[in-house]
Amino acid sequence: MPDRPEIVCICGSVRFAAEMHAANRELTYAGAIVVAPGVFPRVDDVITNGQKLALAALHLRKIDLADRVLIVNPGGYIGESTSREIAYAKSTGKPISYTDPF
């Protein structure tokens, strides 16, 4: 294992929670430090606009910490929030990979 493991930030729609958890598990077993969305709302959860904005800003800071970004995009789906995260990662020069072609 290297002195400092690679840090990977997982991005994607929270509707793909199961796929994100699988990617997290795979990367962790491979020796990476994984940062990912911390909130996966349930159907009965109420998230305010303020909370949504705070979570979005927090996720950009996670991208800042990462060595690279993995976009979890089953079927090639990339939504509005993920598009913003991709643009941000590109603007900071982070390498980006995708789970599915789009």
Backbone as a chain_set.jsonl record, in Angstrom:
{"seq": "MPDRPEIVCICGSVRFAAEMHAANRELTYAGAIVVAPGVFPRVDDVITNGQKLALAALHLRKIDLADRVLIVNPGGYIGESTSREIAYAKSTGKPISYTDPF", "coords": {"N": [[0.853, -1.172, 0.0], [0.563, 2.24, -0.819], [2.247, 5.165, 0.65], [0.343, 7.179, 1.062], [-2.933, 6.565, 0.576], [-4.894, 6.664, -2.461], [-7.353, 9.187, -2.874], [-10.705, 9.149, -3.56], [-13.5, 10.729, -4.892], [-16.856, 10.09, -4.944], [-19.448, 10.814, -7.147], [-22.791, 11.531, -8.206], [-26.267, 10.863, -8.924], [-28.35, 10.699, -6.065], [-30.329, 8.871, -6.262], [-29.186, 6.606, -7.086], [-28.197, 5.141, -4.931], [-27.583, 2.472, -4.125], [-25.794, 1.659, -6.12], [-23.782, 3.521, -5.695], [-22.95, 2.798, -3.118], [-21.925, 0.256, -3.724], [-19.782, 0.937, -5.43], [-18.269, 2.396, -3.609], [-17.584, 0.392, -1.759], [-16.056, -1.325, -3.433], [-13.916, 0.366, -4.19], [-12.85, 0.917, -1.655], [-12.023, -1.65, -0.801], [-10.003, -1.901, -2.636], [-8.145, -0.256, -1.57], [-8.449, 2.503, -1.524], [-9.214, 5.78, -0.205], [-12.412, 6.839, 0.311], [-14.644, 9.409, -0.473], [-17.943, 10.523, -0.377], [-21.415, 11.244, -1.231], [-23.116, 12.125, 1.733], [-25.695, 11.967, 2.556], [-28.548, 10.181, 1.909], [-31.533, 10.577, 1.012], [-34.597, 9.329, 2.34], [-37.89, 8.311, 1.309], [-39.742, 9.552, 3.005], [-38.309, 11.653, 4.087], [-37.716, 15.103, 4.705], [-36.08, 17.6, 3.157], [-34.759, 20.736, 3.366], [-34.519, 23.644, 1.197], [-32.324, 25.164, 1.939], [-30.758, 23.224, 3.231], [-30.248, 21.545, 1.045], [-28.678, 23.237, -0.554], [-26.493, 23.615, 1.169], [-25.529, 20.973, 1.36], [-24.778, 20.55, -1.308], [-22.697, 22.428, -1.592], [-20.924, 21.402, 0.313], [-20.297, 18.985, -0.905], [-18.767, 19.823, -3.069], [-16.48, 20.623, -1.714], [-15.599, 18.147, -0.938], [-14.839, 17.137, -3.398], [-12.659, 18.814, -3.787], [-10.865, 17.692, -1.925], [-10.243, 15.279, -3.074], [-8.243, 13.027, -5.105], [-9.103, 12.108, -7.477], [-12.202, 11.841, -9.347], [-15.079, 9.83, -9.358], [-17.771, 9.215, -11.348], [-20.866, 7.976, -10.761], [-23.02, 6.632, -12.84], [-25.399, 4.982, -13.808], [-26.667, 3.512, -16.752], [-25.868, 5.699, -18.165], [-26.902, 8.019, -17.147], [-26.843, 11.391, -16.211], [-27.539, 13.891, -14.11], [-28.665, 17.26, -13.3], [-27.352, 18.28, -10.943], [-25.134, 16.563, -10.783], [-23.946, 17.207, -13.209], [-23.083, 19.804, -12.619], [-21.199, 19.189, -10.661], [-19.357, 17.741, -12.166], [-18.475, 19.757, -13.922], [-17.28, 21.448, -12.045], [-15.246, 19.766, -11.022], [-13.729, 19.436, -13.36], [-12.893, 22.087, -13.694], [-11.096, 22.314, -11.649], [-9.155, 20.63, -12.398], [-9.288, 17.921, -11.81], [-8.954, 14.44, -12.418], [-11.464, 12.545, -14.081], [-13.656, 9.81, -14.014], [-16.08, 7.422, -15.22], [-18.806, 5.262, -14.395], [-20.439, 4.206, -16.32], [-20.787, 4.445, -19.882], [-21.743, 7.505, -21.528]], "CA": [[0.0, 0.0, 0.0], [1.385, 3.453, -0.865], [2.261, 5.959, 1.887], [-0.971, 7.818, 1.184], [-3.862, 5.983, -0.396], [-5.628, 7.553, -3.352], [-8.651, 9.653, -2.385], [-11.658, 9.174, -4.669], [-14.809, 11.297, -4.57], [-17.961, 9.538, -5.724], [-20.514, 11.759, -7.478], [-23.892, 10.959, -8.972], [-27.595, 11.063, -8.36], [-28.583, 9.872, -4.888], [-31.259, 7.785, -6.602], [-28.352, 5.434, -7.336], [-27.526, 4.862, -3.66], [-27.037, 1.112, -4.104], [-24.627, 1.64, -7.002], [-22.723, 4.285, -5.026], [-22.434, 1.96, -2.037], [-21.117, -0.798, -4.342], [-18.535, 1.559, -5.877], [-17.526, 2.722, -2.392], [-17.043, -0.869, -1.25], [-15.017, -1.796, -4.349], [-12.756, 1.26, -4.059], [-12.269, 0.736, -0.324], [-11.285, -2.914, -0.83], [-8.81, -1.682, -3.459], [-7.2, 0.534, -0.806], [-8.675, 3.946, -1.665], [-10.044, 6.513, 0.732], [-13.575, 7.248, -0.475], [-15.573, 10.425, 0.014], [-19.16, 10.346, -1.17], [-22.56, 11.911, -0.597], [-23.355, 11.632, 3.083], [-27.132, 11.903, 2.811], [-29.356, 9.489, 0.91], [-32.878, 10.783, 1.565], [-35.666, 8.34, 2.208], [-39.113, 8.881, 0.75], [-40.422, 10.4, 3.983], [-37.435, 12.734, 4.55], [-37.936, 16.457, 4.206], [-34.822, 18.344, 3.106], [-35.052, 22.113, 2.989], [-33.658, 24.212, 0.154], [-31.07, 25.534, 2.588], [-29.974, 22.0, 3.418], [-29.792, 21.103, -0.281], [-27.573, 24.111, -0.955], [-25.353, 23.313, 2.029], [-24.993, 19.666, 0.952], [-24.117, 20.73, -2.612], [-21.433, 23.114, -1.333], [-20.074, 20.453, 1.018], [-19.8, 17.983, -1.852], [-17.675, 20.443, -3.836], [-15.283, 20.562, -0.874], [-15.132, 16.76, -1.022], [-14.105, 17.051, -4.668], [-11.367, 19.46, -3.54], [-10.005, 16.775, -1.183], [-9.999, 14.054, -3.836], [-7.254, 12.935, -6.172], [-9.892, 11.915, -8.697], [-13.657, 11.773, -9.173], [-15.79, 8.751, -10.043], [-19.178, 9.511, -11.573], [-21.723, 6.789, -10.809], [-24.069, 7.047, -13.784], [-26.02, 3.834, -14.456], [-27.389, 3.803, -17.988], [-25.376, 6.947, -18.729], [-27.655, 9.156, -16.602], [-26.165, 12.465, -15.49], [-28.507, 14.944, -13.826], [-28.226, 18.651, -13.185], [-26.368, 18.426, -9.859], [-23.924, 15.861, -11.174], [-23.322, 18.024, -14.259], [-22.366, 20.888, -11.932], [-20.029, 18.602, -10.001], [-18.385, 17.433, -13.225], [-17.891, 21.035, -14.359], [-16.392, 21.909, -10.98], [-14.063, 18.9, -11.006], [-12.92, 19.8, -14.529], [-12.288, 23.405, -13.473], [-9.995, 22.152, -10.704], [-8.174, 19.728, -12.997], [-9.383, 16.561, -11.274], [-9.315, 13.374, -13.357], [-12.853, 12.083, -13.913], [-14.028, 8.568, -14.696], [-17.512, 7.151, -15.193], [-19.117, 3.844, -14.31], [-21.128, 3.831, -17.557], [-20.646, 5.448, -20.952], [-22.919, 8.383, -21.697]], "C": [[0.906, 1.244, 0.0], [1.322, 4.205, 0.47], [0.923, 6.648, 2.124], [-1.878, 7.205, 0.136], [-4.502, 7.058, -1.266], [-6.959, 7.928, -2.7], [-9.564, 9.821, -3.593], [-12.977, 9.757, -4.163], [-15.845, 10.701, -5.512], [-19.021, 10.623, -5.909], [-21.586, 11.019, -8.266], [-25.211, 11.244, -8.274], [-27.795, 10.15, -7.162], [-29.636, 8.797, -5.135], [-30.502, 6.486, -6.864], [-27.549, 5.065, -6.08], [-26.882, 3.48, -3.649], [-25.772, 1.013, -4.956], [-23.461, 2.418, -6.389], [-22.107, 3.482, -3.888], [-21.541, 0.852, -2.6], [-19.767, -0.243, -4.809], [-17.651, 1.896, -4.676], [-16.844, 1.469, -1.843], [-15.869, -1.346, -2.11], [-13.743, -0.943, -4.218], [-12.064, 1.089, -2.711], [-11.481, -0.561, -0.259], [-9.999, -2.787, -1.647], [-7.798, -0.762, -2.768], [-7.355, 2.035, -0.922], [-9.419, 4.489, -0.455], [-11.181, 7.086, -0.097], [-14.345, 8.334, 0.257], [-16.763, 10.4, -0.934], [-20.282, 11.157, -0.538], [-22.824, 11.286, 0.765], [-24.819, 11.467, 3.423], [-27.813, 11.241, 1.625], [-30.791, 9.539, 1.411], [-33.803, 9.595, 1.329], [-36.909, 9.066, 1.706], [-39.763, 9.857, 1.717], [-39.559, 11.538, 4.538], [-37.824, 14.056, 3.919], [-36.597, 17.183, 4.3], [-35.15, 19.737, 2.605], [-34.141, 22.569, 1.856], [-32.314, 24.618, 0.731], [-30.162, 24.337, 2.818], [-29.431, 21.487, 2.093], [-28.599, 21.926, -0.738], [-26.322, 23.819, -0.132], [-24.708, 21.98, 1.656], [-24.25, 19.764, -0.376], [-22.761, 21.399, -2.43], [-20.439, 22.184, -0.639], [-19.485, 19.435, 0.045], [-18.685, 18.558, -2.733], [-16.386, 20.435, -3.024], [-14.724, 19.142, -0.856], [-14.365, 16.546, -2.318], [-12.731, 17.681, -4.504], [-10.389, 18.516, -2.848], [-9.513, 15.603, -2.024], [-8.845, 14.185, -4.821], [-7.94, 12.755, -7.518], [-11.35, 11.769, -8.324], [-14.197, 10.597, -9.974], [-17.255, 9.136, -10.121], [-19.933, 8.192, -11.677], [-22.946, 7.181, -11.63], [-24.676, 5.857, -14.522], [-26.851, 4.243, -15.676], [-26.959, 5.099, -18.645], [-26.048, 8.185, -18.166], [-26.747, 10.124, -15.851], [-27.163, 13.602, -15.342], [-27.847, 16.305, -13.669], [-27.143, 18.829, -12.114], [-25.05, 17.754, -10.224], [-23.204, 16.61, -12.284], [-22.528, 19.175, -13.651], [-21.096, 20.357, -11.257], [-18.948, 18.252, -11.016], [-17.699, 18.71, -13.689], [-16.917, 21.559, -13.313], [-15.109, 21.088, -10.959], [-13.142, 19.221, -12.186], [-12.204, 21.124, -14.303], [-11.116, 23.336, -12.5], [-8.937, 21.175, -11.21], [-8.202, 18.31, -12.473], [-9.65, 15.566, -12.402], [-10.714, 12.86, -13.032], [-13.026, 10.779, -14.673], [-15.508, 8.322, -14.433], [-17.728, 5.648, -15.086], [-19.75, 3.331, -15.597], [-20.855, 4.878, -18.631], [-21.903, 6.289, -21.048], [-22.895, 9.057, -23.03]], "O": [[1.895, 1.294, 0.731], [0.466, 3.928, 1.31], [0.431, 6.695, 3.252], [-1.615, 7.317, -1.061], [-4.633, 8.212, -0.857], [-7.606, 7.099, -2.06], [-9.238, 10.545, -4.533], [-13.502, 9.33, -3.134], [-15.719, 10.801, -6.733], [-19.437, 11.267, -4.946], [-21.313, 10.006, -8.911], [-25.249, 11.796, -7.174], [-27.457, 8.968, -7.217], [-29.816, 7.907, -4.304], [-31.089, 5.404, -6.866], [-26.371, 4.72, -6.165], [-25.743, 3.337, -3.204], [-24.8, 0.366, -4.566], [-22.301, 2.033, -6.538], [-20.889, 3.482, -3.71], [-20.505, 0.541, -2.012], [-18.731, -0.877, -4.609], [-16.435, 1.705, -4.719], [-15.66, 1.496, -1.506], [-14.82, -1.722, -1.588], [-12.635, -1.476, -4.144], [-10.836, 1.114, -2.631], [-10.377, -0.579, 0.285], [-9.021, -3.485, -1.381], [-6.72, -0.512, -3.306], [-6.485, 2.779, -0.468], [-10.149, 3.769, 0.227], [-10.937, 7.75, -1.104], [-14.658, 8.208, 1.441], [-16.601, 10.272, -2.148], [-20.125, 11.695, 0.558], [-22.763, 10.067, 0.924], [-25.157, 10.894, 4.458], [-27.674, 11.683, 0.485], [-31.226, 8.653, 2.147], [-33.788, 8.958, 0.276], [-36.956, 10.296, 1.687], [-40.285, 10.888, 1.292], [-40.028, 12.309, 5.375], [-38.21, 14.119, 2.752], [-36.05, 17.357, 5.389], [-35.751, 19.898, 1.542], [-33.111, 21.948, 1.591], [-31.279, 24.438, 0.089], [-28.949, 24.42, 2.626], [-28.285, 21.043, 2.02], [-27.622, 21.38, -1.251], [-25.217, 23.781, -0.672], [-23.483, 21.866, 1.638], [-23.208, 19.133, -0.552], [-21.778, 20.984, -3.046], [-19.253, 22.181, -0.967], [-18.316, 19.066, 0.157], [-17.756, 17.837, -3.1], [-15.306, 20.257, -3.588], [-13.51, 18.953, -0.77], [-13.35, 15.848, -2.333], [-11.742, 17.156, -5.016], [-9.197, 18.537, -3.155], [-8.483, 15.004, -1.717], [-8.516, 15.271, -5.298], [-7.437, 13.185, -8.555], [-11.699, 11.596, -7.157], [-13.819, 10.393, -11.128], [-17.906, 9.358, -9.1], [-19.673, 7.388, -12.572], [-23.793, 7.955, -11.183], [-24.493, 5.726, -15.733], [-27.629, 5.196, -15.628], [-27.608, 5.56, -19.584], [-25.8, 9.292, -18.645], [-25.984, 9.726, -14.971], [-27.583, 14.204, -16.33], [-26.645, 16.47, -13.877], [-26.123, 19.47, -12.369], [-23.977, 18.313, -9.997], [-21.973, 16.647, -12.302], [-21.429, 19.487, -14.11], [-20.05, 21.007, -11.286], [-17.76, 18.445, -10.757], [-16.477, 18.742, -13.835], [-15.847, 22.06, -13.657], [-14.013, 21.643, -10.887], [-11.922, 19.271, -12.03], [-11.04, 21.273, -14.677], [-10.239, 24.2, -12.522], [-7.942, 20.922, -10.531], [-7.243, 17.562, -12.666], [-10.494, 15.827, -13.259], [-11.098, 12.753, -11.867], [-12.603, 10.652, -15.822], [-16.108, 8.928, -13.546], [-16.945, 4.856, -15.611], [-19.613, 2.154, -15.93], [-20.709, 6.061, -18.326], [-22.993, 5.842, -20.693], [-23.799, 9.829, -23.348]]}, "num_chains": 1, "name": "protein.A"}
